[in-house]
Amino acid sequence: MTTAYTYILQCANGEYYVGSTTDIEKRLQEHQAGLGGKFTSTHLPVKLVYIEDYSSIELAFARERQLHGWSRAKKEALINGDLSSLPSLSKSKH
């Protein structure tokens, strides 16, 4: 059963915002109302462009932290479903 989500919003200025929540509908409403976070409140409107579901908020938050470290290009590849290009877009290459 899904209990948490990691999501990516595209803000009006084109920037991406990554977050996690246990209630995606409520959280999106908060963002649109300017109550979701300082960054999104100054870059309205926002649009949900990506979502993943998890069995716990801890897992969703861990994924959020991971995505925060990703480049814009890597986030866009994820959003566009271009998973095969993710390794080549990583900052640390082995």
C-alpha positions as CSV (number, residue, x, y, z in Angstrom):
1,M,0.0,0.0,0.0
2,T,1.3,3.4,-1.0
3,T,1.7,5.8,1.9
4,A,4.2,8.4,0.7
5,Y,5.3,10.2,-2.4
6,T,8.4,11.9,-3.8
7,Y,7.5,14.5,-6.4
8,I,9.0,17.1,-8.7
9,L,7.2,20.4,-9.5
10,Q,8.1,22.7,-12.3
11,C,7.7,26.3,-11.1
12,A,6.6,29.3,-13.3
13,N,10.3,30.4,-13.6
14,G,11.2,26.9,-15.1
15,E,13.0,25.7,-12.0
16,Y,12.3,22.4,-10.4
17,Y,11.2,21.8,-6.8
18,V,11.6,18.3,-5.2
19,G,9.5,17.3,-2.2
20,S,8.0,14.4,-0.4
21,T,4.6,13.9,1.4
22,T,2.1,11.4,2.6
23,D,-0.8,13.3,1.1
24,I,0.0,14.4,-2.5
25,E,-3.4,16.1,-3.2
26,K,-3.2,18.2,-0.1
27,R,0.4,19.1,-0.7
28,L,-0.2,20.2,-4.3
29,Q,-3.1,22.4,-3.1
30,E,-0.8,23.9,-0.5
31,H,1.9,24.6,-3.1
32,Q,-0.6,26.3,-5.4
33,A,-2.0,28.4,-2.5
34,G,1.5,29.6,-1.7
35,L,1.7,27.6,1.5
36,G,3.9,24.7,0.2
37,G,7.3,26.2,0.7
38,K,9.2,29.5,0.5
39,F,10.6,28.7,-3.0
40,T,7.4,27.6,-4.6
41,S,5.4,30.4,-3.0
42,T,7.5,33.0,-4.9
43,H,7.4,31.1,-8.2
44,L,3.7,30.3,-8.8
45,P,2.0,28.6,-10.4
46,V,3.6,25.2,-10.1
47,K,2.9,22.1,-12.2
48,L,3.4,18.4,-11.1
49,V,5.8,16.9,-13.6
50,Y,6.9,13.7,-11.8
51,I,5.9,11.4,-9.0
52,E,7.1,8.2,-7.4
53,D,5.2,6.3,-4.6
54,Y,6.8,4.6,-1.6
55,S,5.7,2.4,1.3
56,S,6.9,4.9,3.9
57,I,7.7,8.6,4.3
58,E,11.2,7.7,5.3
59,L,11.8,6.1,1.9
60,A,10.2,9.0,0.1
61,F,12.3,11.5,2.0
62,A,15.5,9.6,1.3
63,R,14.6,9.7,-2.4
64,E,13.9,13.4,-2.2
65,R,17.3,14.0,-0.7
66,Q,18.9,12.0,-3.5
67,L,17.1,14.0,-6.2
68,H,18.1,17.3,-4.6
69,G,21.7,16.4,-5.5
70,W,20.9,15.7,-9.1
71,S,21.6,18.1,-11.9
72,R,18.9,19.8,-13.9
73,A,19.7,17.5,-16.9
74,K,19.5,14.4,-14.8
75,K,16.1,15.5,-13.3
76,E,14.8,16.2,-16.8
77,A,15.9,12.8,-18.0
78,L,14.0,11.2,-15.1
79,I,10.9,13.4,-15.8
80,N,11.0,12.4,-19.5
81,G,11.4,8.7,-18.7
82,D,14.9,8.6,-20.3
83,L,16.3,6.2,-17.6
84,S,19.0,4.9,-19.8
85,S,20.8,8.3,-19.9
86,L,20.8,8.7,-16.1
87,P,24.2,7.0,-15.5
88,S,25.9,9.2,-18.1
89,L,24.5,12.3,-16.4
90,S,25.9,11.4,-13.0
91,K,28.4,13.8,-11.5
92,S,30.6,11.0,-10.3
93,K,31.6,8.6,-13.0
94,H,33.5,5.4,-12.0
